[in-house]
Amino acid sequence: MSEQISIAPKSGEQEAILARIASGASLSEAHDIDQDFLDLCYAVGSNAYKERDYTTAYRAFLFLCLHGHTQSDYWTALASVFAIQGQPFRALPLLETAWQLLPSPENAYRLAEGCIRCGEKKAAKEVLTAALEDLDRAKAQTPLRARVAAALKSLD
């Protein structure tokens, strides 16, 4: 008969983990999960996504969102699983979280795309306008600026 191995923290450990989370630590920080492991999980999720194994990609990216919750890339990756499966309404709050964690023009563009897919054109217009203003202030003449401007124009 095989022996059961428990990975659940014991009572004292649980209290310590909860105290670390209460002080602002992510689950990965509270559990002492290092960045190398999170990077490996991201690679697993990315490879699964490329192989169209969306169940594995979902699980890997969900784990990352829960354990490394302050990384906008994790939230964007999880949103991509829902988007590719035609579930934009499930992707939209994840894209919004990514944008709130890192309000970059790239994340704004992704959020606006999600808004458009969900029929939220007014919200998409607001996000794209703010992104275009940021890009113009930075005097950025990049392909992203062109995409943002084109998406904004298409909403008029």
N, C-alpha and C positions, 0 to 999 in steps of 0.2 A: 504494500500500500504506500502510495507516495505521500510525502509530508507536505502539508499546506504551509506556504510561506506568506506571512502577512507583511504588506508594505505600508499599511495604514499606521500613522503615527500613534504612539501611546498617549495617554491623557496629558502628562506633563509636556510632551512634545507638541500636542495640539494647542495647548495654551500658549506656548512660546511662538508657534506659527501664527496663531490669531493675533498675538501682541505685535508681531512684526508687520502683519497685514494692516492692523489698526494704525500703525505708525507710518503707513504709506508704502510699504514694500509690495511688490507684485508677488504673485504666487511662486514664481520661479525664484525670486530673491528669498522669500520666506522658507522655501524648501531647499535652498542652496543648489538650485539647478543652474549650471554655468552656461555661458553664452555659446560655447562649443556644442553643447547638447541642443540648444535652441536652434542653432545654425543647421545642425544635422536634421532636426525635425522639419525645418523649412525646406531643405533639399529633398527630403522624402516627399513632402507635400507637393513641391514643384514638379518633381519627376512623375508622381502619380497624376497630377493635373495634365502634364504633357502626354501621358499614356492614356488619358481619358478615364482614369480610375478615380472618379469623383468622390466615391465613398472614402477612399484612403486620403485623398487630398483634403476633404472636409474634416476628417478626424485630425489630421496633422495640423491644419491651420486653426481649427477650433482649440486644440491643445495650446498652440502658440498664443492665441488671443487671450486665453485664460491665464496662461503662465507668464507671458511677456506682454501684458496688456497695454504697455505704453508705446509699443512699436507700431507705427501706422502701417508699415508694410504687411504685418500679420493680418490686420483688419481688411486691407485691400485684397490680399490673397484669398481670404475667406469669402469676401464679396464676389470675387471672380468665379468661385465655384457656383454660387447661386446664379450669377449673371449668365454663365455659359449654359446653365440648365433652364434658362428662360424664366427665372424667378427674380425679376428686378426688385419687387417689393421687399424681398428678404435681403437683397444686397444693399438697398438704399441706406438703412440705418448703420450698416457696417462702414459704408463709404463716408457717411457723415462723421462717424467716430474717427476714422482715419484722418479726415480733414481737420477735425478738432484737435487731434493729437499733433498733427503737423500741417498747419494751414499754408501749404505750399501751392503754387499754381498748378503743379501736377495733380495733387490731390483734389484741388478745386475742379479741375477739368474732369477727373473721374467721377466726382460727386455730381457735377452737372450732367454728365452722360447718364448716370443713374436716374437723376430727376427727369430727364427727357424721356427715358424708357418708361417711367412711371406716370407720364403725363403731367408732371409738375413743372411746366414751362416757366412760370413766374419765378420759382425758386432757382431753376437752372439759370435764368437770366441774371438774377442777383449775384449768384456765385461766379458766373463767368465775367460779369462786369467788374467785380472786385478783383478777380484774377488778372484781368486785362489791365486794370489800373496798376496793380503790383508790378506786372511785367513792364509796363510803360515807364513807371518810376525807376525801375532798374535799367531802363533803356535796353531791354533784351529783345533782340531781333532773332528769335529762334523758331524752329519748326513748331514748338509748343505755342508760342505766341500766335502764329498763323492759324493753328487749329482752334485756339480759344476764340480768336476774332471771327473765324468762319462759323463756328458753332453759335456764337452770339448773333451774328448776322442772320443765320438761318432761323432764329427765333423771332425775328421782326416781322 
